[in-house]
Amino acid sequence: MADGRSDRLTVGVSILVEAGRIAWIRPSDGEEDPGPDDGLEVVDASGATFV
């Protein structure tokens, strides 16, 4: 993820999007995988860059 402040990319983050807006960004270390039972769509964006 490129945050516009650092000269380095941030890796290993989870991003929650609600109603088309970013609700939070946090490290994904140790995070449980959400599933359909949680009402979430999980998108594996490995290899992608978010700006």
C-alpha positions as CSV (number, residue, x, y, z in Angstrom):
1,M,0.0,0.0,0.0
2,A,1.3,3.4,-0.9
3,D,0.1,5.9,1.8
4,G,1.5,9.1,0.2
5,R,3.6,9.9,3.3
6,S,6.4,7.3,3.2
7,D,8.9,6.5,0.5
8,R,8.3,2.8,1.1
9,L,5.3,0.6,0.5
10,T,3.5,-0.9,3.4
11,V,2.9,-4.6,3.1
12,G,0.9,-7.2,5.1
13,V,-2.2,-5.1,5.7
14,S,-6.0,-5.7,5.6
15,I,-8.4,-3.1,4.4
16,L,-12.1,-3.0,5.2
17,V,-14.3,-1.2,2.7
18,E,-17.8,-0.2,3.8
19,A,-20.3,1.6,1.5
20,G,-17.5,2.3,-1.0
21,R,-15.2,3.9,1.5
22,I,-12.2,2.7,3.5
23,A,-13.3,2.0,7.1
24,W,-10.0,0.9,8.4
25,I,-6.5,-0.3,7.5
26,R,-4.6,-2.5,9.9
27,P,-1.8,-5.1,10.0
28,S,-3.1,-8.5,8.9
29,D,-0.7,-10.5,11.2
30,G,-2.6,-13.0,13.2
31,E,-5.9,-12.0,11.8
32,E,-8.5,-14.7,11.4
33,D,-9.8,-15.2,7.9
34,P,-13.4,-13.9,7.6
35,G,-15.8,-16.0,5.7
36,P,-19.2,-15.8,4.1
37,D,-20.8,-16.4,7.5
38,D,-19.5,-13.0,8.5
39,G,-21.3,-11.4,5.5
40,L,-18.0,-10.3,4.0
41,E,-16.6,-10.7,0.5
42,V,-12.9,-11.5,0.8
43,V,-10.7,-10.3,-2.1
44,D,-7.1,-11.6,-2.2
45,A,-5.2,-8.6,-3.6
46,S,-1.8,-10.2,-3.1
47,G,0.6,-8.6,-5.6
48,A,-1.6,-5.5,-6.0
49,T,-0.7,-2.0,-4.9
50,F,-3.2,0.3,-3.3
51,V,-2.7,4.0,-3.4
